[in-house]
Amino acid sequence: MALSSQFLDELRARTSLSGLIGASVTLKKHGGEHRACCPFHSEKSPSFYVNDDKGFYHCFGCGAHGDAFRWLTDHRGLPFIDAVKELAASAGMDVPAPTPEAARREAVVADAAGVLERAAAWYATRLRAEPRAVAQLTNRGITEASIDTFGLGFAPGQPSVSLCGAQPATLAAAGLMYPVDNGWRDRFGRRITIPIHDHRGRMIGMGGRAVSERQDAKYVNTPESEHFDKGRTLYNMHRAAPAARAARRLIAVEGYFDVIGLHQAGIGEVVAPMGTALTEAQLARLWRIHHCPILLLDGDSAGVRAALRACERAMPAIGPGASLAIAQLPAGQDPDDLVRVGGRDAIEAVLANAMPLADFVFTRLLEAA
């Protein structure tokens, strides 16, 4: 649901931030502000401040920062729209009804989700009948439990109107097929299929991993559409967001199988972009969950370049409540490789040495001089 900035600003103005936070945290008046020991990290001396006039809270210890909406999403774990509804009810305001255009877009997403979910379930039944797909996942150390958790499947490459009971035009609208001269072709044919969800857990697209070196591209994704915006989507965000609130950190890696590998090692607060460098929109979504996400990128020159591009895009927005840290993997390794060899301890050692954005950029500049 799209809400106007005017409505959100009015809702903030009608909300007593100290009253909202004070319902669960003991605040003490300190000059024109309130302060407390930070609820986001362990500390003995209070470094968490709430400013009603400016409408934000900030911790000088861990950097946690936000407004009333951020408090409910970060501290209570509410989805944004539920936070809006709760604050609106307390403030005596009605949440505006969605516009006809917003309602139409919601219907498009819901229709695509239904088709995609049925297709993913059908692909999942085909996976274990394809030896090369099974061998590839086994060689990566992907367990049966992870196959089920992440809904992995296999597209056999023989498109049929029987696929999840939908007609080709419907499947094409969902991004699963495309027309060719002699009929239709499965976009993910002869690939391991990886369902992609939005932050609300709705299936909006799919990734496909080639099982043969002869295939044109290693990975393909659902094409851009009303229900799938690659530059705004982060793989696994619907699972990672609650895990990040519990772990008090959020990690961004490069690919699907890095996410799955870390999940198997017990690190669930992990997301990945759709095969490209992080965009401004993806960075903004990361910051809604955690004030300082950790970029855990491959230990090669491409990984360093991707980190520098992310830093460059992040710099205009860096400030209280929005920064980055960069963790460098050993040369030639990606997170999936390292966790298979060294387990969680190896990954945690790399994460523990993550560099603040400024230090990382300065070090890279010195190396390039």
C-alpha positions in Angstrom: 0.0 0.0 0.0 1.4 3.4 -1.0 0.9 6.0 1.7 1.5 9.7 1.1 4.4 11.5 2.8 1.9 14.0 4.2 -0.1 11.3 5.9 3.1 9.7 7.4 4.4 13.1 8.5 1.1 13.9 10.3 1.1 10.5 12.0 4.7 11.1 13.2 3.7 14.5 14.5 0.7 13.0 16.5 2.9 10.3 18.0 4.8 10.8 21.3 8.0 8.9 20.6 9.0 8.9 24.3 5.6 7.6 25.2 5.8 4.9 22.5 9.3 3.8 23.5 8.6 4.3 27.2 6.0 1.6 27.2 8.7 -1.0 27.0 11.9 0.8 28.0 12.6 2.8 31.2 13.4 6.3 30.0 14.7 9.1 32.2 14.4 12.8 31.4 17.8 14.3 30.5 17.6 18.0 29.5 15.3 18.3 26.4 15.6 14.5 25.7 15.0 11.2 27.4 17.7 8.5 27.7 18.1 4.9 28.7 20.4 1.9 28.3 20.0 0.8 24.7 17.4 -1.9 24.0 19.4 -2.9 20.9 22.7 -3.9 22.6 24.0 -4.7 26.0 25.5 -1.7 27.9 25.8 -0.5 31.5 25.8 3.3 30.9 22.9 4.8 29.0 23.8 5.9 25.4 20.3 5.6 24.0 18.5 9.0 23.5 14.9 9.8 22.5 14.1 13.3 21.1 10.4 14.1 20.9 11.0 17.4 19.1 13.0 15.9 16.3 11.0 12.7 16.3 13.9 10.2 16.4 15.8 7.9 18.7 19.6 7.4 18.5 22.1 5.2 20.3 25.6 6.6 20.4 26.9 3.1 21.3 25.6 0.9 18.5 24.2 3.5 16.1 20.6 2.3 16.2 18.5 5.1 14.9 14.9 5.7 13.7 11.5 7.2 14.1 8.2 5.7 15.5 7.8 3.4 12.5 11.3 2.2 12.8 10.8 1.5 16.5 7.9 -0.8 15.8 9.5 -2.6 12.9 13.0 -3.0 14.5 12.1 -3.5 18.2 8.7 -5.1 17.9 9.3 -6.8 14.5 6.1 -5.5 12.9 5.8 -5.2 9.2 5.7 -1.6 8.2 2.0 -1.4 7.3 1.1 -3.0 10.6 3.3 -0.4 12.4 1.4 2.3 10.5 -2.0 0.8 11.4 -1.0 0.6 15.1 0.2 4.2 15.3 -2.8 5.4 13.4 -5.2 3.7 15.8 -3.4 5.2 18.8 -3.5 8.7 17.1 -7.2 8.5 16.1 -6.3 8.6 12.4 -7.7 6.5 9.6 -5.3 4.8 7.2 -6.2 6.0 3.7 -7.8 3.4 1.5 -5.6 2.2 -1.4 -6.1 4.1 -4.7 -7.6 2.2 -7.6 -4.1 2.0 -9.1 -2.6 0.6 -5.9 -5.4 -1.9 -5.6 -4.8 -3.0 -9.3 -1.1 -3.5 -8.6 -1.8 -5.5 -5.5 -4.1 -7.7 -7.6 -1.3 -8.2 -10.2 1.1 -9.3 -7.5 -1.4 -11.6 -5.9 -2.2 -13.2 -9.3 1.5 -13.7 -10.2 2.2 -15.1 -6.7 -0.5 -17.8 -7.1 0.9 -18.9 -10.5 4.5 -18.8 -9.3 3.8 -20.8 -6.2 2.1 -23.5 -8.2 4.9 -23.6 -10.6 7.5 -23.8 -7.8 5.7 -26.7 -6.3 5.6 -28.5 -9.7 9.3 -27.9 -10.2 10.0 -29.2 -6.8 8.5 -32.6 -7.7 10.9 -32.8 -10.7 14.1 -32.1 -8.9 15.0 -35.6 -7.7 14.4 -37.0 -11.1 17.3 -35.0 -12.6 20.7 -36.6 -11.6 22.8 -33.6 -12.7 20.7 -31.1 -10.6 20.9 -33.4 -7.5 24.6 -33.9 -8.0 25.2 -30.1 -8.3 23.3 -29.5 -5.0 25.1 -32.4 -3.3 28.5 -31.1 -4.4 27.6 -27.7 -2.9 26.7 -29.4 0.4 23.0 -28.4 0.1 21.0 -30.6 2.4 17.5 -32.1 1.9 16.2 -29.8 4.7 17.5 -26.7 2.8 16.0 -28.0 -0.5 12.7 -28.1 1.2 13.1 -24.8 3.2 14.1 -22.8 0.2 11.7 -24.6 -2.2 14.4 -25.6 -4.7 13.2 -27.4 -7.8 14.1 -28.3 -11.4 12.5 -27.1 -14.7 12.8 -30.0 -17.1 12.6 -27.8 -20.2 9.5 -29.3 -21.8 6.9 -26.6 -21.5 3.4 -27.8 -21.3 0.0 -26.3 -20.7 -0.2 -28.8 -17.9 2.4 -27.0 -15.9 0.6 -26.0 -12.7 -2.7 -26.1 -14.6 -2.2 -22.7 -16.2 -2.3 -21.6 -19.9 0.9 -20.4 -21.6 -0.2 -16.8 -21.7 -0.8 -16.9 -17.9 2.6 -18.5 -17.4 4.2 -15.9 -19.6 2.6 -13.0 -17.6 4.2 -14.5 -14.5 7.6 -14.6 -16.2 7.8 -18.4 -16.5 7.6 -18.8 -20.3 8.1 -16.7 -23.4 7.0 -17.2 -27.0 9.2 -18.6 -29.7 8.5 -19.3 -33.4 7.1 -22.8 -32.8 5.3 -22.3 -29.6 6.5 -21.5 -26.1 9.7 -22.0 -24.2 10.2 -22.4 -20.4 12.4 -19.5 -19.2 14.0 -21.8 -16.7 14.3 -24.9 -18.8 17.1 -27.3 -17.7 17.8 -25.2 -14.6 17.6 -25.6 -10.8 14.8 -23.3 -9.8 15.0 -20.9 -6.8 11.8 -19.2 -5.6 12.2 -15.5 -4.8 9.8 -13.7 -2.4 9.2 -10.1 -1.5 9.7 -8.8 2.1 6.2 -9.8 2.9 6.8 -13.4 1.9 4.8 -13.3 -1.3 6.5 -15.2 -4.2 7.3 -12.6 -6.9 9.8 -14.4 -9.1 12.3 -17.1 -9.6 16.0 -17.6 -10.3 17.4 -20.4 -12.4 20.9 -22.0 -12.1 22.2 -23.9 -15.1 23.2 -27.5 -14.7 25.3 -27.6 -17.8 28.3 -25.5 -18.8 26.8 -25.4 -22.4 23.9 -23.3 -21.3 24.1 -19.6 -22.3 24.1 -18.1 -18.9 24.9 -19.5 -15.5 21.9 -17.7 -13.9 18.6 -16.3 -15.2 15.9 -14.4 -13.3 12.3 -13.6 -13.8 12.2 -10.5 -16.2 11.3 -7.1 -14.8 7.5 -6.6 -14.5 4.9 -5.1 -12.2 5.3 -7.9 -9.8 9.2 -8.3 -10.0 11.6 -5.4 -9.6 15.1 -6.8 -9.5 16.7 -3.6 -8.3 14.4 -3.4 -5.2 14.3 -7.0 -4.3 16.7 -8.8 -1.9 16.6 -12.6 -1.9 15.6 -14.1 1.5 14.6 -10.8 3.1 11.3 -12.3 4.4 13.3 -14.8 6.4 16.3 -12.7 7.2 14.4 -9.7 8.7 13.1 -11.5 11.8 16.4 -13.3 12.1 18.3 -10.0 11.9 16.3 -8.5 14.7 17.1 -11.4 16.9 20.8 -11.5 15.9 21.1 -7.7 15.9 22.9 -7.8 12.6 22.2 -8.2 8.9 24.5 -9.6 6.3 24.4 -9.2 2.5 26.2 -11.7 0.3 26.4 -12.1 -3.5 24.3 -15.0 -4.4 21.5 -17.5 -3.6 23.7 -20.3 -2.6 25.8 -18.1 -0.3 22.5 -17.4 1.5 21.6 -21.0 1.7 25.1 -22.1 2.8 25.1 -19.6 5.7 21.6 -20.6 6.7 22.8 -24.2 7.0 25.6 -23.0 9.3 23.0 -21.4 11.6 23.4 -17.8 10.2 19.9 -16.9 9.0 20.2 -13.1 8.9 21.5 -13.1 5.3 20.2 -11.6 2.0 21.5 -11.3 -1.5 20.8 -9.0 -4.5 19.7 -10.4 -7.8 23.1 -11.0 -9.4 24.0 -7.3 -9.5 25.7 -4.7 -7.3 23.6 -3.4 -4.5 21.3 -0.6 -5.6 20.2 2.5 -3.7 16.8 1.0 -3.2 18.3 -2.2 -1.9 20.5 -0.3 0.5 17.5 1.6 1.8 15.7 -1.7 2.4 18.7 -3.0 4.3 18.8 0.1 6.5 15.2 -0.4 7.4 16.2 -3.6 9.1 19.6 -2.7 10.5 21.6 0.5 10.8 24.9 -1.0 9.7 24.6 -4.1 7.5 27.7 -6.2 6.8 28.6 -6.8 3.2 30.2 -10.2 3.0 31.5 -10.4 -0.6 33.7 -12.8 -2.5 37.5 -12.5 -1.9 38.4 -11.7 -5.5 38.8 -8.5 -7.5 35.2 -8.6 -8.6 34.1 -8.8 -5.0 36.2 -5.8 -4.0 34.8 -3.8 -7.0 31.2 -4.8 -5.9 32.0 -3.6 -2.4 33.4 -0.3 -3.6 30.3 0.3 -5.9 28.0 -0.4 -2.9 30.0 2.1 -0.8 29.9 4.7 -3.5 26.1 4.4 -3.7 25.7 4.4 0.1 27.8 7.5 0.7 25.2 10.1 0.0 22.9 8.6 2.6 25.5 7.7 5.3 24.8 9.3 8.7 23.2 8.4 12.0 21.4 5.2 11.6 22.7 4.4 8.1 26.2 3.0 7.5 27.9 -0.1 6.2 30.6 -2.5 7.2 32.6 -4.7 4.8 33.9 -8.1 5.6 36.7 -9.4 3.2 36.8 -13.1 2.5 40.1 -14.9 1.8 41.2 -14.5 -1.8 39.5 -16.9 -4.2 36.7 -17.9 -1.7 33.1 -17.0 -1.5 30.9 -17.4 1.6 29.6 -20.8 0.4 33.1 -22.1 -0.1 34.3 -20.9 3.3 31.4 -22.3 5.3 31.7 -25.7 3.7 35.4 -25.9 4.6 35.5 -24.1 8.0 31.9 -24.1 9.2 30.3 -21.2 11.1 33.5 -20.4 13.1 35.3 -19.5 9.9 32.5 -17.2 8.8 32.2 -15.6 12.2 36.0 -14.9 12.2 35.6 -13.0 8.9 32.6 -11.1 10.1 34.3 -10.1 13.4 37.0 -8.3 11.3 34.5 -6.3 9.2 35.8 -2.8 8.4 33.7 0.4 8.7 32.9 1.8 5.3 35.3 4.7 5.6 38.2 2.5 6.6 37.5 0.1 3.8 37.4 2.8 1.1 40.5 4.5 2.5 42.4 1.2 2.5 41.4 0.5 -1.1 42.5 4.0 -2.1 45.9 3.5 -0.5 46.3 0.2 -2.3 45.5 1.7 -5.6 47.9 4.7 -5.1 
